Amino acid sequence: MNIEEYRDYCLSVKGATECMPFDEYTLVYKIMDKMFTFAPLRTKDGRFWANLKCDPAKSVELMERYDGIFFGFYSDKKYWITVYLESDVPDKLIKELINHSVEEVVKKLPRKKRDEYNA
């Protein structure tokens, strides 16, 4: 998956918004004003990457299986993973991880907000 495909998929998520609150080089995607992923427009080691929220148990399993997944750069390593977009991580899995990240955000919203999002 390249950075444009990542962006397009994030924007296809129900209620997703895109912003750049940190700087002019970092795309941030939110639902209900809560961040579910971000990706710099500058590469690391020549590759684009994205950070996504992830259940801690699932994170460990993913990191053991894929070289392109590891603890999140610049974020809480317990709840965030980094995924190199063009790596051994299949595009289908990256999309699943984006959806999982949204689910992780939604489940921590107050009940009223959760109900509003799921309506």
C-alpha positions as CSV (number, residue, x, y, z in Angstrom):
1,M,0.0,0.0,0.0
2,N,1.4,3.4,-0.8
3,I,0.8,6.6,1.1
4,E,-2.0,7.7,-1.4
5,E,-3.8,4.4,-1.0
6,Y,-3.5,4.7,2.8
7,R,-4.9,8.3,2.7
8,D,-7.8,7.2,0.4
9,Y,-8.7,4.3,2.7
10,C,-8.6,6.4,5.8
11,L,-10.9,9.0,4.2
12,S,-13.3,6.2,3.3
13,V,-13.9,5.3,7.0
14,K,-17.3,6.4,8.2
15,G,-17.0,9.9,9.7
16,A,-13.3,10.2,9.2
17,T,-11.7,13.6,9.0
18,E,-8.2,14.6,7.9
19,C,-6.1,17.3,9.6
20,M,-2.6,18.4,10.2
21,P,-2.5,19.6,13.8
22,F,1.2,18.7,14.5
23,D,2.9,20.2,11.5
24,E,2.6,20.5,7.7
25,Y,4.1,17.1,7.2
26,T,1.9,14.8,9.3
27,L,-1.5,13.6,8.2
28,V,-3.9,12.8,11.1
29,Y,-7.2,11.0,10.8
30,K,-9.9,11.2,13.4
31,I,-13.4,10.0,14.1
32,M,-15.5,11.9,16.6
33,D,-12.6,14.2,17.2
34,K,-10.4,11.3,18.3
35,M,-7.2,10.3,16.4
36,F,-7.2,6.7,15.0
37,T,-4.1,7.0,12.8
38,F,-1.4,9.3,11.6
39,A,1.3,9.2,9.0
40,P,4.1,11.6,8.2
41,L,4.6,12.7,4.6
42,R,8.3,12.3,5.1
43,T,9.8,8.9,4.9
44,K,11.8,7.0,7.5
45,D,14.6,5.0,6.0
46,G,13.1,5.7,2.6
47,R,9.7,4.3,3.4
48,F,6.4,5.7,4.4
49,W,4.8,4.5,7.7
50,A,1.7,5.0,9.7
51,N,0.8,4.7,13.4
52,L,-2.4,3.0,14.4
53,K,-4.1,2.2,17.7
54,C,-4.0,-1.5,18.4
55,D,-5.1,-3.9,21.1
56,P,-1.9,-4.8,23.1
57,A,-2.3,-8.5,22.7
58,K,-2.9,-8.2,19.0
59,S,0.2,-5.9,18.7
60,V,2.5,-8.6,20.1
61,E,1.2,-11.2,17.7
62,L,1.5,-8.9,14.7
63,M,5.1,-7.9,15.6
64,E,6.1,-11.5,15.8
65,R,4.7,-12.2,12.4
66,Y,5.6,-9.2,10.3
67,D,8.9,-7.3,10.0
68,G,7.0,-4.2,8.9
69,I,5.1,-3.9,12.3
70,F,6.6,-2.7,15.6
71,F,6.0,-0.5,18.6
72,G,4.6,2.9,17.6
73,F,7.0,5.8,16.9
74,Y,6.2,8.9,18.9
75,S,3.3,7.3,20.7
76,D,2.3,5.1,23.7
77,K,3.9,1.8,22.8
78,K,1.3,-0.1,24.7
79,Y,-1.6,1.0,22.5
80,W,0.0,2.1,19.2
81,I,1.9,0.2,16.5
82,T,3.9,1.5,13.5
83,V,3.3,-0.2,10.1
84,Y,5.6,0.4,7.2
85,L,3.2,0.8,4.3
86,E,5.3,-0.8,1.7
87,S,6.7,-3.9,3.5
88,D,5.8,-7.5,4.2
89,V,2.4,-6.3,5.6
90,P,-0.3,-7.1,3.0
91,D,-2.6,-4.2,1.9
92,K,-5.6,-6.2,3.1
93,L,-4.1,-6.4,6.6
94,I,-3.3,-2.7,6.7
95,K,-7.0,-2.0,5.9
96,E,-8.0,-4.4,8.6
97,L,-5.6,-2.6,11.0
98,I,-7.1,0.8,10.1
99,N,-10.6,-0.6,10.9
100,H,-9.3,-2.2,14.1
101,S,-7.9,1.2,15.1
102,V,-11.2,2.8,14.5
103,E,-12.9,0.1,16.7
104,E,-10.3,0.7,19.4
105,V,-11.2,4.4,19.4
106,V,-15.0,3.9,19.3
107,K,-15.0,1.4,22.2
108,K,-13.4,4.0,24.4
109,L,-15.8,6.8,23.6
110,P,-18.5,7.8,26.1
111,R,-21.6,5.7,25.5
112,K,-23.5,8.6,23.9
113,K,-20.8,9.2,21.4
114,R,-20.5,5.5,20.7
115,D,-24.2,5.2,20.0
116,E,-24.0,8.3,17.8
117,Y,-21.2,6.9,15.8
118,N,-22.8,3.4,15.5
119,A,-26.2,4.9,14.5
